[in-house]
Amino acid sequence: MAAQIGTVLGIGLVFLGFGALLLRRSLIWKLLGLNVASGGAIVFLVALSHRPGAVPPLSGYPEGTPSADPLPQALVLTAIVIHFATLALSLAYAISLTERFHTQETGRIEAAAEEEMER
């Protein structure tokens, strides 16, 4: 039951994040939507790797006992670290763009950048 709730929650977060990414104009809201979508993907991976009654993969347990797979945990931890670094770099870039163009709306930033390239 917990795996199904986690799967639905992960899919819901991905759709919510992509909705914010597509519908919002502000650069910060777009980064927040991307963050939520990435968090949803991580929740989805954790929910998929859930095995009821699984024990840690150590010796000493009886034969035939299901063991937890450590690979999804390692992938999720790596994804969290990469996501944090990417988000920090994106926020620094957003601050730089905001200071340069004095706006956070992506349409205005694109128009101002095109004007600069024409000069």
C-alpha positions as a Markdown table, in Angstrom:
| # | Residue | x | y | z |
|---|---|---|---|---|
| 1 | Met | 0.0 | 0.0 | 0.0 |
| 2 | Ala | 2.8 | 2.4 | 0.8 |
| 3 | Ala | 4.5 | 1.8 | -2.5 |
| 4 | Gln | 1.3 | 2.7 | -4.4 |
| 5 | Ile | 0.9 | 5.9 | -2.4 |
| 6 | Gly | 4.5 | 6.8 | -3.1 |
| 7 | Thr | 4.1 | 6.1 | -6.8 |
| 8 | Val | 1.0 | 8.2 | -7.1 |
| 9 | Leu | 2.6 | 11.0 | -5.0 |
| 10 | Gly | 5.8 | 10.9 | -7.2 |
| 11 | Ile | 3.8 | 11.1 | -10.4 |
| 12 | Gly | 1.6 | 13.9 | -9.0 |
| 13 | Leu | 4.7 | 15.9 | -8.0 |
| 14 | Val | 6.2 | 15.4 | -11.5 |
| 15 | Phe | 3.0 | 16.7 | -13.1 |
| 16 | Leu | 2.8 | 19.6 | -10.7 |
| 17 | Gly | 6.4 | 20.6 | -11.3 |
| 18 | Phe | 6.1 | 20.4 | -15.1 |
| 19 | Gly | 2.8 | 22.4 | -14.8 |
| 20 | Ala | 4.6 | 25.2 | -13.0 |
| 21 | Leu | 7.5 | 25.0 | -15.4 |
| 22 | Leu | 5.2 | 25.5 | -18.4 |
| 23 | Leu | 2.6 | 27.9 | -17.0 |
| 24 | Arg | 4.7 | 30.4 | -15.0 |
| 25 | Arg | 6.7 | 33.2 | -16.5 |
| 26 | Ser | 9.0 | 34.0 | -13.6 |
| 27 | Leu | 12.4 | 32.4 | -13.7 |
| 28 | Ile | 12.4 | 31.5 | -10.0 |
| 29 | Trp | 9.0 | 29.8 | -10.4 |
| 30 | Lys | 10.3 | 27.8 | -13.3 |
| 31 | Leu | 13.3 | 26.7 | -11.2 |
| 32 | Leu | 10.9 | 25.8 | -8.3 |
| 33 | Gly | 8.8 | 23.8 | -10.7 |
| 34 | Leu | 11.8 | 21.9 | -12.0 |
| 35 | Asn | 12.9 | 21.3 | -8.3 |
| 36 | Val | 9.4 | 19.8 | -7.5 |
| 37 | Ala | 9.5 | 17.6 | -10.6 |
| 38 | Ser | 12.9 | 16.3 | -9.8 |
| 39 | Gly | 11.7 | 15.6 | -6.2 |
| 40 | Gly | 8.7 | 13.7 | -7.6 |
| 41 | Ala | 11.0 | 11.6 | -9.8 |
| 42 | Ile | 13.1 | 10.8 | -6.7 |
| 43 | Val | 10.0 | 9.8 | -4.7 |
| 44 | Phe | 8.8 | 7.7 | -7.6 |
| 45 | Leu | 12.2 | 5.8 | -7.7 |
| 46 | Val | 12.1 | 5.2 | -4.0 |
| 47 | Ala | 8.5 | 3.9 | -4.2 |
| 48 | Leu | 9.4 | 1.6 | -7.1 |
| 49 | Ser | 12.3 | 0.0 | -5.1 |
| 50 | His | 10.1 | -0.7 | -2.1 |
| 51 | Arg | 10.0 | -4.5 | -1.2 |
| 52 | Pro | 7.7 | -5.5 | 1.7 |
| 53 | Gly | 9.5 | -7.6 | 4.3 |
| 54 | Ala | 12.9 | -7.0 | 2.8 |
| 55 | Val | 15.9 | -7.1 | 5.1 |
| 56 | Pro | 19.3 | -5.5 | 4.6 |
| 57 | Pro | 21.6 | -7.4 | 2.2 |
| 58 | Leu | 23.8 | -8.9 | 4.9 |
| 59 | Ser | 24.8 | -12.5 | 5.6 |
| 60 | Gly | 23.3 | -14.3 | 8.5 |
| 61 | Tyr | 19.7 | -14.2 | 7.4 |
| 62 | Pro | 17.8 | -17.4 | 6.5 |
| 63 | Glu | 17.9 | -18.6 | 2.9 |
| 64 | Gly | 15.0 | -17.3 | 0.8 |
| 65 | Thr | 14.5 | -14.1 | 2.8 |
| 66 | Pro | 14.0 | -11.2 | 0.4 |
| 67 | Ser | 16.8 | -8.6 | 0.7 |
| 68 | Ala | 16.6 | -4.9 | -0.1 |
| 69 | Asp | 18.4 | -3.8 | -3.2 |
| 70 | Pro | 21.0 | -1.1 | -2.4 |
| 71 | Leu | 21.4 | 0.1 | -6.0 |
| 72 | Pro | 18.2 | 2.3 | -6.1 |
| 73 | Gln | 19.3 | 3.9 | -2.8 |
| 74 | Ala | 22.7 | 4.8 | -4.2 |
| 75 | Leu | 21.1 | 6.1 | -7.4 |
| 76 | Val | 18.7 | 8.3 | -5.4 |
| 77 | Leu | 21.4 | 9.7 | -3.2 |
| 78 | Thr | 23.5 | 10.5 | -6.3 |
| 79 | Ala | 20.4 | 12.1 | -7.9 |
| 80 | Ile | 19.8 | 14.3 | -4.8 |
| 81 | Val | 23.4 | 15.5 | -4.7 |
| 82 | Ile | 23.5 | 16.3 | -8.4 |
| 83 | His | 20.1 | 18.0 | -8.2 |
| 84 | Phe | 21.3 | 20.2 | -5.3 |
| 85 | Ala | 24.4 | 21.3 | -7.2 |
| 86 | Thr | 22.4 | 21.9 | -10.4 |
| 87 | Leu | 19.8 | 24.0 | -8.5 |
| 88 | Ala | 22.5 | 26.0 | -6.8 |
| 89 | Leu | 24.1 | 26.8 | -10.1 |
| 90 | Ser | 20.7 | 27.6 | -11.7 |
| 91 | Leu | 19.8 | 30.0 | -8.9 |
| 92 | Ala | 23.2 | 31.8 | -9.2 |
| 93 | Tyr | 22.6 | 32.1 | -12.9 |
| 94 | Ala | 19.1 | 33.4 | -12.3 |
| 95 | Ile | 20.4 | 36.1 | -9.9 |
| 96 | Ser | 23.0 | 37.1 | -12.5 |
| 97 | Leu | 20.3 | 37.4 | -15.2 |
| 98 | Thr | 18.0 | 39.4 | -12.9 |
| 99 | Glu | 20.8 | 41.8 | -12.1 |
| 100 | Arg | 21.7 | 42.2 | -15.8 |
| 101 | Phe | 18.2 | 42.6 | -17.3 |
| 102 | His | 16.3 | 43.9 | -14.2 |
| 103 | Thr | 13.5 | 41.3 | -14.6 |
| 104 | Gln | 12.7 | 37.7 | -13.9 |
| 105 | Glu | 10.2 | 37.2 | -16.7 |
| 106 | Thr | 11.6 | 34.8 | -19.3 |
| 107 | Gly | 10.0 | 36.6 | -22.2 |
| 108 | Arg | 11.6 | 39.9 | -21.3 |
| 109 | Ile | 14.9 | 38.3 | -20.7 |
| 110 | Glu | 14.8 | 36.6 | -24.1 |
| 111 | Ala | 13.8 | 39.9 | -25.9 |
| 112 | Ala | 16.6 | 41.8 | -24.1 |
| 113 | Ala | 19.1 | 39.2 | -24.9 |
| 114 | Glu | 18.1 | 39.3 | -28.6 |
| 115 | Glu | 18.5 | 43.1 | -28.6 |
| 116 | Glu | 22.0 | 42.8 | -27.1 |
| 117 | Met | 23.0 | 40.3 | -29.8 |
| 118 | Glu | 21.8 | 42.5 | -32.6 |
| 119 | Arg | 24.0 | 45.4 | -31.4 |
